[in-house]
């Protein structure tokens, strides 16, 4: 995302999180995952159990950047939120559907050689439509690729934040709506796993990211960050959840780094910047790549630790190369598409300029 490219720390967080999610799926699906579990059991167990929690980084970063774009000064959103939501939808769903099409094609190919539960069934028109509308999770439709629930949740969270900021009508109302829902999520919704297909389940983490941005813009910012830490700590005392502890730590890191000036300066390395830039593309295309490599591994199995490690490295590098190609040839070209609202619906409330559209 362009907004993150000026913030090396965010790129670094996205880089680490995306690689953990990639390794988590590598340890979870296919015969290669079975070989990794047999050869490196402790590593495989850790990745299977905890790698998925890296998603919390994306949730907090998403809330932080959304607050920066929609309400940089912690005010109400005056512009009609529909074009903003539409642009977010296009930015997510256009490359997403290309990746889903690729996953379906690769699944049909891999199914010829690989008999494994990781290979999705043949896609139905209803599944295609559910994925295109980002309602596959709430409808209980079988996923056509790994981790695609997150794309729908990301869109729900952004749309919910934009609507709350708009419905708040003024600064106090907007902040009360957003932060109030975040607190309710931390203490209630996030403790009910039956809600995990809805934004309200994850809004506590997303709201912590938004609160970190807003706290860092206010006088006595350190005090506001401490208040956020106290609320998050209280939620953990009520029900300790490692995912919420990670979200709270990331939110405090972002808020503190912005206060100290490290957000735009650290780290200086190009590697996390590169991995952060292609993180969404890697997330979208890594599963079909893993399916192909698992099909190859099934035809040429290995038990020697060195050989298994080589296969893992081959899979990891292949996913990165595929993500880079997808970023340049699909994600960037489709990122120029825009959502145009009919003139009759382009209404504003109050005076003032609309905030910059989020990337």
N, C-alpha and C positions, 0 to 999 in steps of 0.2 A: 504494500500500500504506500502511496506517495507520502501520506502523512507520517508514516513510520520511518521513511528513509531519512528523514532529518533527525531522527531520534535513535542513535545507535543502540541504546540500552533496550529499547523495545524490539529492535531487530534481533538483538542477542537473545532476549527472552523467547521470541517466536522461534528462533533457530533451535534452541535447546528443546523447547516443547515439541516442535514438529518432529525432531529426530527421535524423541522418546515415544511419541505416538507411532512412528514408523517401526521402531524396534519392538514395541508392544504388539503390533499386528504381525510382525515377523515371527514372534515367539508364540503366536496364538493360532495361526492358520497353516494347514497343509502338512505334508510329510517332513518338510524342512523344520517346522516347529517341533515335531516329534523328535527329530534327530538332535536338535538343539537342547531340548529338555532332557534327553538321555545323556548327552555329552557334557552339558554345562547346566546342571539342574538348578543350582542356586541362582544363577543369573536369569535363567528362563523363568523361574518362579517369581523373582522380583519384578521382572518386566511384565509378566502376566498380571500380577496383583496391583502394581503401583504405576506402571507406565501410562495407564489410561488417565491418571490424575493430572497429567500434564495439560489436559484440556482446560483445567482451571486457569492456567496462564492465559490462554486465548480468551476466556470469558472476561477476566479482569482487564486485559489489554483492550478488548473490544469495548468495554464500558468506558474506559479511560479515553480512548480515541473518539468514541461517539459523543461523549460529553464535550470534548474539545471542539468538535465540529458543530454540533447542534446548539450548544449553549456554553460558549467559552467563558462567559462571565457569570455563570450560574443564574441566568435569567430564563423567563418563559420563552418558548418558541413562538414567534409571531407569524411566521410564514406558514402557509398550508403545508402540513406534513406529508401529504400524499405524493408529491413529486420526489421528496426525499426518500420515502419508503419505496417508491417505484424504482428509483435509481439503485437503491440497495438491492432490491430484488433482481434486477437485471445483472448487476455486477456479480452477484452470487450464482444465479441460476443458469446463465448462458454458458460459462465454462463448466459448470456442474453437469449440465445435460450432455455436453460433449464427452465429459469423462464417464458419465453413466453409459452412454452409447458404446464407448470404448470397452468398458467393463463387461457389458452384455456380449459384445463380439468376442472378446477374449475368453469369457466364460464358456461360450459355445465351442470354442476351439479347444480350451483346456479340458473340457468334459470328455473329449475323445481319448485323452491319455490319462486323466486323473480322476480316480473315484474317491472323492473326498467331500465331506459336508461343507467345506469352505466354498465350493463351487456353487454359485446361485443357480436356482432353477431358471428355465426359460422365461423371459419377461413377458408379462401380459400387457395389453393396452391399458388396463386399469392401473397397473404398477407404474407404467410410463407417465400417465397423467398425474398420479399421486406424487411422484418424484418431481415432475415439472412444476407442480403447484406447491411443493415443499410441505405437503401434508401427509407424507408416507408414514411418519411416526405416529401422528394422532389417529390415523385410520388403521394402524396395525398392519400396514402393507409390508411384505417381506422386502428387506433392503436389497438393492441390486449391486451394492459395493460396500466396503467396510467403512464404518465411521460416518456414513452419510447423514445420520441423525443430527450431527452437529451443524450442518449447513442450515437445516430447517430451524434449529434452535437459535442460531445466530440471527437469522432473519426475524424470527419472533421477538427476540430481545431488542433489536434495533427499532422495530416497528412499535413495540410497547413503550420504549423510552421516548421516542418521538411523540407519540400520542399523549403520554403523560405530561411532557413538557408543554405541549400545545394546550391541553385541557386545563392545565394549571392556571392559565390566564395571566398570572403575575409571578414575580420571583418567589415569593413566599409559598404560593400555591403549588408552583411547579416543583420546588425542592421538597415540599412536604409530600407531594404525590410520589415522587421518585424514591426518596429516601425512606418514606414510610413503607412503601411496598418492599423495598430491599430488606428492611428490618423484619417485616412479617415473613418474608421468604427465609431469612436466616433462622428465625426462631420456630417457624411452623412449616411452610411449604417444602423446604429442603429436607425435612425429616420424613416426608411421605414419598417413598419411591414410586408410588403409583402415578405421581404427577410428572415423572421425568421425561415425558414427551411434550411438556408445556414450558413456556418461558418462565412462569412464576416459580418453578422449581429451581432454576438457575439464576433468578434475578438478584439474589443476595450477592453472589460473586460479581455479577455485572454491575450492580449498584455500588459495590466496594470500589470498583475501578472508576466509576463516575465520581464517587465521593472523593477519591484521591486527587482527581483533577481539580474539582471545585475547591477542595481544602487548600490546595497549593496556590490558588489564585487570591485567597482572602488574607486580610491582615491577621496576624497571630496564627499563621497557617499551622505551625507546629502543634498548637493547642487543638485545632480542628482534627489533625491527624491522630492525635492522642485520643480524642473522643471516638473517632472511627475505630481505633484499636480497642478501646474499652467495650464498644458495642459488639465488635467481632469476638472479643475475648469472652464476653458474657454468653454469646450464642454457643461458644465452644464449651463453656462450663455447663450449660444446660444439656448439651449433647455433643460430645467431642467427635468431630468428623475430620479426618485428615485432609479431605478435599477443601473444606472451609479454612483450615489452618493454612494451607498453601495459598488460597485466594487472598487471605488477609495479609500474609507475608508479602505477596507480590504487590498488592495495593499500597502497602506502606513503603515498599521499596520504590515504587514509581513516584509516589508523592514526595518522599524524602529526596529522591534523586532530582526531581524538578526544583525543589527548594535549594538544593546545593549546587545546581547547575550541571550535574553529571549526566542528566537525561540526554542532552544534545552533544555531549563530548565523549562519553565512555560507553563501551570500549572502542578503541580506534581501529581495531583489526577489520579487514575487509571480509574475512571468512564469515563471521556471524551476520554481517550486513547482506552478503550474498545468500546465505541460507535463509535468513529472514524474508528476503524479497521473494524467494521461490517457495515459501512454506505452504501457501494455499495450493499451488500447482502440484507440489509433491504430495500433499494430502489427497488431492483429487485422483491422481493417477497411480499411486503406489500399489493399490490393491490389484489391478489387472497385471501389473508387472510382476508382483509376487505370485500370482496364479501361474503365469508362464514359467517362472523360475521353479516353482514347485512341481510343475509338470516335467520339466527337465530333470529335476532332482529325483523324481519318482522313477524316471527311466535310467538314471545313473546314481543310485543311492550310495551313501558313504557313511561309515561309522567312525573312522579315524578322526580324532579331535582336530587335527590340522586340516583335513579335508572339509569337515563341517564348518570350521572357521572360514575357510576359503569361500565356501558357498554363501555364507552369511555376508561376507565382504562383497562378493559379486552381486548379491541381491541388493545390498545397501547402495552401492555405487550405481547400479542400474536404475534404481528408483530415483536417485538424484539426477541422473542424466535425463530420464524421462520427464521429471518435473521441470528441469531447465528448458527442455524443448517445448513442453506444454505451456510454460510461462511465456515464452517468446512467440510461439506460433498460434496460441489460442487465447490465453488469458489477457495479454496486453492488447491484441487487436479487438477483442470483444469488449474490453474495458472502455472503449470510446463510445459505446452505444448509450443513448440517453432516453429517459422517460419523459414524454411531453404530455402534460395535463391539458385537457380541453380548456379553452379560454374562459368558458362559463364557470369553471370550478376553481380558477386561480384567484382565490380570495385571500385577503390578509386581515389580520386583527391588529388594530393599533398602528402606530407609526414606527419607523425604524427599518433598517435593512435586514434582509434575511441572512442568516449565517451561511458561511461557505458550505457547499454540499460536501458531505463526507466522502472520502475515498473508500 
